[in-house]
Amino acid sequence: MTHSGSVETHVGERGAVAVEYGIILPVFLILVLGLMDTGRLLWTQTTLDRAVEAAARCGVVNTIQCGTAAQVQQYAADQAYGLTIDASAFTVAVQACGVNVTAEYPFDLVIPWLAVPQVTLRASGCYPV
């Protein structure tokens, strides 16, 4: 009788573990995928920031390679390492601060937070003339 009682206890414990696993697993997966999404988002924003700053500097310092707005835009797209981004996503303007390069990039989230599947990232860099 003691033996069959211990078997019932183990079966009950296994059932409790399965229920706990079923509750914890989705929360854990959302946490892990959320951390990955956040890392990708921060990396993409940093890449955009670097690309617009490099392109703004090129527009002032290297007028042979970046003499026109189209050349600056292409330079910015080339500087966005790891991103597939078109040069038309960048805009170039001469402002009071100098050569200003801005970018907009749609970022797709793996986990749509609060039903927002896409975020638009913006970056701006200005280099004095």
N, C-alpha and C positions, 0 to 999 in steps of 0.2 A: 504494500500500500504506500509506503514511503517512496518507493521507486516510481510508481505511477504519478504520485503527487509532484515529484521533481520534474518529470517530463512535462506535465501540464504547466508548471511554472516557466520552463524554458520556452514552450510554445507561446505562452502569453508575453514573455519578454521579447521574443522575436517579432510578434505582432506589434508591440509598442515601438520597437526599433524601426520597423517598416513605416509606421505612421509618422514618427519623428523625422525619418529620412524624407518622406514625401512632403513634409512641411518645410524642412530646412533646405532641400535641394533647389527649389525654384528661387528662394531668397538668395542663396549662395550664387547661383548662376547669374541672376540680375546684378548682384554686387560685382562679380568678376567681369562680366561684359560691360558694365557701367564704368569700371576702372579702365578697361581697354578703350572704350569710347572716349573717355576723358583724356587719356594719353594721346590718342590719335588727334583729337581736337586741338590740344595744346601744341603738339608737334606741327600740325598744319598751320595754326596761327603764327607760330614762330617762323616757319618757312616763308609765309607770306610777308611778315614783317621784314625779314632779312632781304627778300627779293625786292621790295619797294625801296628799301634804304639803299641797296646796292645800285639799283637802277637810277635813283635820284642822284647819287654820287657820280655815276657814269655820265649822266646828262650834263654835269658841270665840268668834270675833270677830263673826260675822254670824248671830246667832240668829234673825233674821227670815227669811233665805233658807235657813239650815241649822239649823232648830230641832229637827228630828226626825232619827232615824237614816235614814229613807227619803229625806229631803231631802239629807242628807249623801252618801248613796250615789249619788243622781242627780247631785249636783254633781260628785262624783268622776268619774262616767262622762262627764259633759259636759267635764271638764277633760282627758280622755284624747284629745287632739287627734289625729286621723288613725287612731284605733283604733275598730273596731266592737266595743264591749264593753258588756255588760249591767250595769245598776246592781247586780244581785244578785252580781256578781263581787267586790264590795266589802263589807267588814264594818266596822261601827262599834261601838266600845266605849269606855266611860269607865274609864280605868285610873289608876294612880298617876302616870304621866307626863302625864296630861291626856286629851284626846280622841284616841283611837288609831284610825286607818283602815288596813285591810290589804286587799290584793288578790291574787288568783291569776288568771293568764291563760295559757291553753295557746298555745304558740308553735309553729307548724308550720315545720319546716326544709325548704328546697328540696332540699338534699343530706342524706339521712339518715346522719349521722356514726355509724359503728359500729352501724348498724341501729337508731338512735334517731330516729324521724321527728318526734317532738314533745317539747318541753321545757316544763315548767311554770315560768313566771316568777312570782316573789313580790315584793311591795313592801309596806312598812309605814312609816307616818308618824304621829308623835305631836306634838301641840301642847299646851303647858301651859295649864292653866286659870288 
